[in-house]
């Protein structure tokens, strides 16, 4: 296991009396096992489609954040590497991705869907030749957050269009163009022209990015369902290592050759 030590803020207890000071050090753990390295080589050597960058949990609410680099192969979700950390910085994310990228300096050009607009720059610094795009999953979530959970009360027709935007993105977005705050949000999201799907093939990939990330999150939540909500990073480390790693999740990795 690759370990990036950022100090001693683990575990993260519920009781504030036992938490470290705000100036306390941070700690991060990166999973980059021999099996995951083999999966990365498979991804680079084959036409396996794009890969995806995802982040779940919140350091302030959960005590940690979990980042995953993943792709799909043979209809299965393959997490290449995990980064679980009590504090997130751009430098830490670059260090993590550089460890992966450095394993094969002659990487072919690939497509990666990122989880935030801010990720464009730091992912691009690690994979400068790659085609970096914003995943549809996160665009949909941003619009739903804006309309369904925002302070402004929208008309019922607007709410219905937002609710169907994942399945019918283009038609729903066209119907929403007259809503000022949604139009402003989409103008901001697509301010980088390189993210816009330019042809049918790119539109198919864009639409698929939502399905791929939904499947991954479903697998993650189902796996972590039994994980106690203790705001402790060590519990999540246990579940990642014991349940999501090869051979412990039913039907997971079954099509892959066993790593010797």
TORNUGU-936933 format. One record per atom (N, C-alpha, C): z, x, y. Coordinates in steps of 0.02 Angstrom, whole numbers, plus 50000, padded with zeros to 5 digits. Layout:
N
ZXY
...
END
This chain:
260
500005004349940
500005000050000
500005004450062
499525003150106
499515006650170
500055003750215
500485007850241
501035005450283
500975008550353
500935004250402
500975006450472
501665004650497
502095009650506
502775008250528
502805007650604
503115002350626
503225001350698
503965000450712
504385003050667
505105002650680
505464998250631
505984994950653
506434991450607
506614984550632
506114980150635
506264973250655
506134968650595
506354970750538
506254966850476
506914967050437
507164961550412
506884954750418
507024951650485
506774945450494
506854941850556
507294935750543
507954936250552
508404930750534
508344924650579
508534918850553
508524912750592
509034913050648
509624915750633
510164915850682
510024921250735
509984919150798
509814923850851
510324929450858
510944928250836
511464933450842
511294939650802
510874938750750
510734944350705
510024946950714
509684944750766
509014947350779
509064953750821
508554957950813
508544964150852
508394962550925
508534967150969
508404966251040
507654965851052
507474963051110
506764962451128
506424969251129
506814974451144
506544981251147
506524984451078
506714980651026
506724983450958
506024985250934
506004989850888
505364992150861
505044986750819
504394987550806
504014982750766
503804986050701
503604981850653
503384984550589
502784980650565
502304984050534
501704980850507
501554983750439
501304979550394
501104981750327
500374979750315
499984984550293
499284983250277
499164983750203
498894978550173
498714978550101
497994981050095
497904986550059
497244989450049
497244992949982
497314988849930
497404991249861
496754993849832
496784997649777
496164999949744
495704994149725
495994988549703
495574982749686
495224980049748
495584979549803
495284977049865
494744981849890
494844988349880
494344993249899
493704992349857
493794990749793
493214989349750
492844983149774
493224978049795
492904971949819
492524973249884
492784977649926
492454979449988
491784982949973
491784987149923
491164990549904
490654985649877
490884980649840
490434975349816
490134971649875
490554970049924
490314966449983
489784970550020
489904977050028
489444981250066
488794982450028
488824982449962
488234984249922
487794978249905
488044972149915
487674966149895
487574961449954
487094957049946
486974952049997
487474946349987
488084947550007
488634942849994
488764938250054
488294938050102
488414934050161
488884937550209
489144933850258
489584936950309
490294937750284
490704941350323
491424941350311
491754938150371
492404936950364
492764933050413
493434936350429
493644935750493
494284938150515
494714932150533
495304931650502
495724925850513
496444928150527
496794924150567
497504925550581
497894918950579
498464919050545
498894913250540
499614915250555
500014910250569
500724910950589
500774913950659
501354913550687
501484915650755
502114919950757
502074926050784
502674930250786
503274927050819
503164922950871
503724919950906
504034914250866
503614910350831
503874904650793
504064906450721
503664910950690
503774912550619
504064919550608
504074923550661
504344930350654
503814935350633
503204933150618
502674937750596
502004934250605
501474938150597
500794935450594
500424938650537
500004934750503
499624937150446
498884937150463
498574943050462
497854943750473
497524945150406
496924942450397
496554943350335
495824944750351
495544949750317
494824950950317
494564948550249
494104943850248
493894940850186
493144939550184
492884938450124
492194936250116
492164931750054
491574929050041
491484924749983
491014928049933
491154927149869
490734930049818
490754925549756
490174923249733
490164918949674
490544912549684
490554909949746
490904903849759
491654904549768
491904910649767
492624911849775
492774915549840
493364914349866
493604917849926
493924924349905
493714929849935
493964936549918
494294939749979
494954939749984
495284943350039
495254950850027
494914954450071
494834961650063
495464965350083
495784963050135
496384966550158
496824961750198
497484962850194
497964959050233
498304963750282
498474961050340
498914964550387
499454959550407
500074961050390
500624956750409
501074960650457
501204957750515
501534961550567
502004957150608
502544960150633
503004956550676
502804956750749
502304960850765
502064961350833
501334963450832
500914960150871
500194961350869
499964964750932
499604970250924
499274973550980
498554975150960
498124975851009
497434977650994
497394984350957
497814989050978
497824995650945
497984995150872
498464990850854
498654990050784
498074987150744
497734982050771
497174979050736
496604983950727
496484988150777
495964993250771
496154998250717
496785000450716
497015005050664
496905002250594
497074995950586
496994992550521
496264992350499
495834989950544
495124989450527
494794996250519
495035001250556
494755008050550
494905010950481
495485009350453
495635011650385
495135008850335
494935002650345
494454999550300
493755002350312
493565002750375
492895005250391
492805012550372
493355016350377
493305023550361
493215024950288
493315019850245
493225020850173
492495021650155
492035019250197
491325019850184
490955020750250
490895026950274
490605028150340
489875026050346
489515025450291
488805023550293
488705016150281
489095011950316
489075004850303
488425001650328
488144997150287
487554993550311
487744988450364
487244986050401
487374981050452
487544974350419
488094971350441
488324965050414
488484960250471
488624954050453
488854948950501
489584947550489
489964947150543
490674945450538
490834939950588
491174934750565
491404929450608
492134930650626
492264931050692
492944932650715
493314926350736
493964927050745
494394921250756
494584920250829
494374924550873
494534923850943
494014927550984
493904925151045
493424928551089
493644935651104
494294936751108
494554943451123
494394948451067
494274945751006
494144950150949
493464953550954
493024950750995
492344953550999
492344960951015
492744962951064
492734969951086
493064974651035
493654972851009
493984977550964
493644977850896
493354972250873
492974972550810
492334976550820
492024975550878
491414979350893
491514986750897
492114988850917
492254996050921
492324999250852
492494995050802
492574997550733
491914996950695
491574991350705
490934990150671
490384989450724
490184994950756
489724994550813
489034991850796
488814992450734
488154990150715
488144983050688
488724980050683
488774973450652
488614967950702
488404962250674
488274956250713
488924952150716
489234952050774
489894948850782
489814941950813
490084936950780
490014930050803
490694926550802
490714921050838
491324916950842
491254911350791
491744910750746
491704905950692
491764898750718
491374894350688
491384887250707
492074884250697
492434886450646
493104883850631
493544884050693
493534889650729
493984890550786
493734886750847
493074886150855
492804882150910
493024874850902
492964872350840
493164865450826
493904864550840
494314869350819
495034868850830
495204868950904
494844873050943
494964873351015
494804866651048
494244863551028
494054857151057
494544851651037
494764851750975
495254846750953
495904847550990
496114853851000
496724855051038
496664852551109
496074853651138
495954851651207
495984844151216
495674840451169
495614833151177
496184829351145
496364831151083
496844827251046
497574828951064
497684835151087
498374837251101
498464839351174
497944838651214
497994840751284
498364835651326
498474837551389
498844833251435
498414827551461
497754828651464
497304823551491
497144818251438
497194811951456
497054806451411
496304804851412
495964805751355
495244804651351
495084797751324
494474795651336
494244789151310
494184789351234
494214783451204
494184783051131
493534785851103
492974784751138
492334787451115
492334795051113
492664798151162
492724805451164
493134807951106
493684804651092
494114806551036
493734805950970
493344800650962
492954799850900
492434805350892
492114807250947
491614812550944
491934819250925
492524820550952
492874826750936
493094826750863
493304821050838
493524820550768
492954821850719
492334820450739
491764821550694
491384827950709
491644832050754
491254837850778
491174843250724
491624843550677
491554848550624
490964846850579
490904840450560
490364838350514
489694837550549
489714835550613
489094834150650
489124837750717
489124844250715
489264848250774
488774846950831
488124847450817
487624847050870
487614840050902
487594834850861
487564828150890
488214826350926
488774828350898
489414826950930
489484830750996
489254837050996
489304840951057
488844838151111
488254835751091
487814832651140
488144826551171
488494822651131
488834816751156
489414818551202
489684824551194
490264826651233
490084830451296
489434831751306
489214835751362
489414832751430
489504826251433
489664822951496
490404823551514
490814825951466
491534826651479
491654833451511
491894833451571
491914839551612
492304845251581
492924844051558
493334849551532
493054852151466
492744847851426
492434850151363
491814854451379
491414852251427
490824856051446
491024862951473
491564863051512
491804869451539
492034874051484
492384871151434
492624875151378
492044877951338
491534873851324
490974876251284
490554881351323
490494880451388
490144885451428
490494892251424
491164891951422
491554898151416
491474901151346
491504896951294
491434899451226
490764902751215
490234899551241
489564902151229
489314906451288
489774909051327
489574913351382
489264919851356
489444921751295
489124927351262
488534924651223
487934925951247
487334922951218
487234925151146
487494931051127
487394933451059
487744929251007
488214925051029
488564920750981
488174914450965
487714912451009
487344906251000
486874906850939
486894901950892
486404901950837
485704901350867
485264906050848
484594906350879
484054903350834
484204902350771
483704899450726
484074895550671
483684892550626
483974888250575
484444892250529
484254898350511
484674902450466
485344903950498
485344905650562
485974907150597
486394900750604
486064895150614
486434888850619
486774887150553
486434888550497
486724887450431
487354891750422
487304898150441
487884902650437
488454900250482
488274898050542
488774895550589
489144889550560
488774884850532
489084878950502
489514880950441
489264885650402
489634887750342
490284891250359
490314894450417
490924898150436
491524893450439
491424887250456
491974882450457
492204880850386
491724879750340
491904878250271
492254884050237
492004890150249
492294896050217
493014897050238
493144896450303
493834897450327
494284891750308
494024885750303
494424880050280
494654881150208
494184883650166
494364884950096
494894890450091
494814895650132
495304901050130
495994898550152
496024894750206
496664892350230
496984887550180
496574883550147
496854879050096
497154883150039
496804888350016
497064892749964
497714896149986
497724898450048
498314901850074
498914897150078
498804891150106
499354886450113
499624884150045
499164882949998
499384880849931
499784886449897
499564892549908
499914898249878
500604899149909
500644898149975
501264899450011
501714893350013
501524888049979
501904881849983
502634882749960
502734886849910
503414887949885
503794893349923
503474896349973
503794901750011
504314898850058
504944900850052
505464898150097
505324900050169
505454895350215
505344896450286
505944899950316
505964906450307
506544910250328
506404914850387
505774914950411
505564919550464
505674926750443
505604928050377
505704934850351
505034937450325
504854943250349
504224946250329
504224948450256
504814950150230
504844952650161
504674947150111
504834940950127
504664935350082
503904934550078
503574935150135
502844934450136
502524940350099
502794946250107
502544952050070
502574950749995
503124947849973
503204946449902
502674941549878
502564936249917
502074931249896
501364933949896
501194937949945
500534940949947
500424945549888
500914949549872
500854954449819
500894951349750
501334946549742
501454943749675
501024937749658
500784934149709
500414927949695
499674928549712
499514931349770
498814931649791
498434937749765
498784942749740
498444948549713
498164946849644
497714950949617
497344949249556
497794947349497
497584941949464
497914940049401
498494935349407
498694933549469
499294929449477
499144922449503
498544921349530
498374914849556
497874911649507
498024905649480
497594902649430
496864902149451
496414904849409
495704904449423
495474909449476
495924913549501
495764918049556
495544924849530
495004927449555
494724933949535
494494934049463
494464928349429
494324928349358
493624931049341
493154930349389
492474932549376
492374939949388
492874943249417
492804950249434
493024954649375
492684960449366
492904965049314
493594967849330
493994968749279
494664971249290
494644978449316
495054979849364
495084986549392
495474991149346
495184996849331
495515001649287
495935006349329
END
